[in-house]
């Protein structure tokens, strides 16, 4: 839930790689923001379950001479945790997970500006030249392609042919 919350942060700052459902009115001080209430609710449930686990653990330490009078506390906290987690997962699925959509524009922007794409050049021009491209692009605030061409290591056509993010994911061929 926290990852979803961060990935949905925005609209103009933050990560913004996904859209989550607008289940209630947004923020009056941040127009366009969708409050991640379902993510927050799920993490609160998890905090309660962690607290219940602590109570169960402490209860488990109170058994003496093969008798533990804390079993009712342990059972009650365990059952409450199971019920809370079950209900929270159903609610999260219905009100958040099913409505998550990728923000294709933002994802493309982040990928296109990512310095990690330089690894696709390692086998073509070598590690040191690829690293120089990445370091220079980072220093100058430019793209990998701009620096690769400017440094004379790669032509624009070769860069486009070699640096394809879609070829960098999935199973090895």
C-alpha positions as CSV (number, residue, x, y, z in Angstrom):
1,X,0.0,0.0,0.0
2,X,2.8,2.4,0.8
3,X,4.4,1.7,-2.6
4,X,1.1,2.5,-4.3
5,X,0.8,5.6,-2.3
6,X,4.2,6.8,-3.4
7,X,3.8,5.8,-7.0
8,X,0.5,7.8,-7.1
9,X,2.0,10.9,-5.6
10,X,1.5,14.0,-7.6
11,X,0.0,15.5,-9.7
12,X,2.9,17.7,-10.6
13,X,5.5,16.6,-8.1
14,X,6.2,13.3,-6.7
15,X,6.5,10.1,-8.7
16,X,3.1,10.0,-10.4
17,X,3.6,6.7,-12.3
18,X,0.1,5.5,-11.5
19,X,-3.4,6.9,-11.1
20,X,-5.5,5.6,-8.2
21,X,-9.3,5.9,-7.9
22,X,-10.8,9.2,-6.6
23,X,-13.0,7.8,-3.8
24,X,-13.6,11.1,-2.1
25,X,-13.1,14.8,-2.8
26,X,-9.4,15.8,-3.3
27,X,-7.3,18.3,-1.4
28,X,-8.5,21.9,-1.2
29,X,-4.9,23.1,-0.8
30,X,-3.4,20.9,-3.6
31,X,-5.7,20.9,-6.6
32,X,-5.6,17.8,-8.7
33,X,-4.3,15.6,-5.8
34,X,-6.0,12.4,-5.2
35,X,-5.9,11.4,-1.5
36,X,-4.6,7.9,-1.1
37,X,-7.1,7.1,1.6
38,X,-7.4,3.4,0.9
39,X,-3.6,3.0,1.1
40,X,-3.6,4.9,4.4
41,X,-6.5,2.8,5.8
42,X,-4.7,-0.4,4.9
43,X,-1.4,0.7,6.5
44,X,-3.4,1.7,9.7
45,X,-4.9,-1.8,9.8
46,X,-1.4,-3.2,9.4
47,X,-0.2,-1.1,12.3
48,X,-3.0,-2.4,14.4
49,X,-2.2,-6.0,13.5
50,X,1.4,-5.4,14.4
51,X,0.3,-4.1,17.8
52,X,-1.9,-7.2,18.2
53,X,1.1,-9.3,17.4
54,X,3.1,-7.6,20.2
55,X,0.2,-8.3,22.6
56,X,0.1,-12.0,21.4
57,X,3.9,-12.3,21.9
58,X,3.8,-10.8,25.4
59,X,0.8,-13.0,26.2
60,X,2.9,-16.0,25.0
61,X,5.6,-15.2,27.5
62,X,3.2,-15.3,30.4
63,X,2.8,-19.0,30.5
64,X,4.2,-20.6,33.7
65,X,4.2,-24.3,34.7
66,X,2.4,-25.3,31.4
67,X,-0.5,-22.9,32.1
68,X,-1.0,-19.7,30.3
69,X,-3.9,-17.6,31.5
70,X,-3.3,-15.1,28.7
71,X,-4.7,-17.4,26.0
72,X,-7.9,-15.4,25.8
73,X,-5.9,-12.3,25.1
74,X,-3.9,-14.1,22.5
75,X,-6.9,-15.6,20.8
76,X,-8.8,-12.4,20.7
77,X,-5.9,-10.4,19.2
78,X,-5.3,-13.1,16.6
79,X,-8.9,-13.3,15.6
80,X,-9.2,-9.5,15.4
81,X,-6.1,-9.4,13.3
82,X,-7.4,-12.1,10.9
83,X,-10.8,-10.2,10.6
84,X,-9.1,-6.8,10.1
85,X,-6.7,-8.1,7.5
86,X,-9.4,-9.9,5.6
87,X,-11.8,-7.0,5.6
88,X,-9.1,-4.5,4.7
89,X,-7.8,-6.6,1.8
90,X,-11.3,-6.9,0.3
91,X,-11.9,-3.1,0.7
92,X,-8.5,-2.2,-0.7
93,X,-9.0,-4.4,-3.7
94,X,-12.5,-3.1,-4.4
95,X,-11.8,0.6,-3.7
96,X,-8.2,0.9,-4.9
97,X,-6.4,-2.0,-6.6
98,X,-9.0,-2.6,-9.2
99,X,-8.9,1.0,-10.3
100,X,-5.2,1.5,-10.6
101,X,-4.1,2.7,-14.0
102,X,-0.6,3.4,-15.3
103,X,0.3,7.0,-16.2
104,X,1.9,6.1,-19.5
105,X,3.0,9.7,-20.2
106,X,4.8,10.0,-16.9
107,X,6.4,6.6,-17.1
108,X,7.7,7.4,-20.6
109,X,9.1,10.7,-19.4
110,X,10.9,9.0,-16.5
111,X,12.3,6.2,-18.6
112,X,13.4,8.5,-21.4
113,X,15.3,10.6,-18.8
114,X,16.7,7.6,-16.9
115,X,20.5,7.3,-16.8
116,X,20.2,3.5,-16.3
117,X,19.5,3.1,-19.9
118,X,23.2,3.6,-20.6
119,X,23.7,0.0,-19.6
120,X,22.4,-1.0,-23.1
121,X,25.5,0.7,-24.6
122,X,28.0,-1.3,-22.5
123,X,28.2,-4.2,-25.0
124,X,28.4,-1.8,-27.9
125,X,31.0,0.9,-26.8
126,X,32.3,-0.5,-23.5
127,X,31.7,0.2,-19.9
128,X,34.0,3.3,-19.5
129,X,32.5,5.2,-22.5
130,X,29.0,4.3,-21.4
131,X,29.8,5.5,-17.8
132,X,31.2,8.7,-19.2
133,X,28.0,9.3,-21.2
134,X,25.9,8.8,-18.1
135,X,28.1,11.0,-15.9
136,X,28.2,13.8,-18.4
137,X,24.5,13.7,-19.0
138,X,23.9,13.9,-15.3
139,X,26.3,16.8,-14.9
140,X,24.9,18.7,-17.8
141,X,21.2,17.9,-17.3
142,X,21.0,16.5,-20.8
143,X,19.8,13.2,-22.2
144,X,22.0,10.1,-22.8
145,X,21.4,10.4,-26.5
146,X,22.5,14.0,-26.6
147,X,25.7,13.2,-24.7
148,X,26.5,10.0,-26.6
149,X,26.2,11.9,-29.9
150,X,28.1,15.0,-28.6
151,X,31.0,12.9,-27.3
152,X,31.1,11.1,-30.7
153,X,30.7,7.6,-29.3
154,X,27.4,6.8,-31.0
155,X,25.4,8.1,-33.9
156,X,21.7,9.1,-33.3
157,X,20.6,6.1,-35.4
158,X,22.7,3.6,-33.5
159,X,21.6,5.1,-30.2
160,X,17.9,4.6,-31.2
161,X,18.7,1.0,-32.4
162,X,20.6,0.0,-29.3
163,X,18.9,1.8,-26.5
164,X,15.4,0.3,-26.3
165,X,13.9,0.0,-22.8
166,X,11.4,-2.6,-24.0
167,X,14.4,-4.9,-24.9
168,X,15.8,-4.5,-21.4
169,X,13.0,-6.2,-19.6
170,X,11.5,-9.6,-19.6
171,X,13.1,-13.0,-20.0
172,X,16.6,-13.5,-21.4
173,X,16.8,-14.7,-25.0
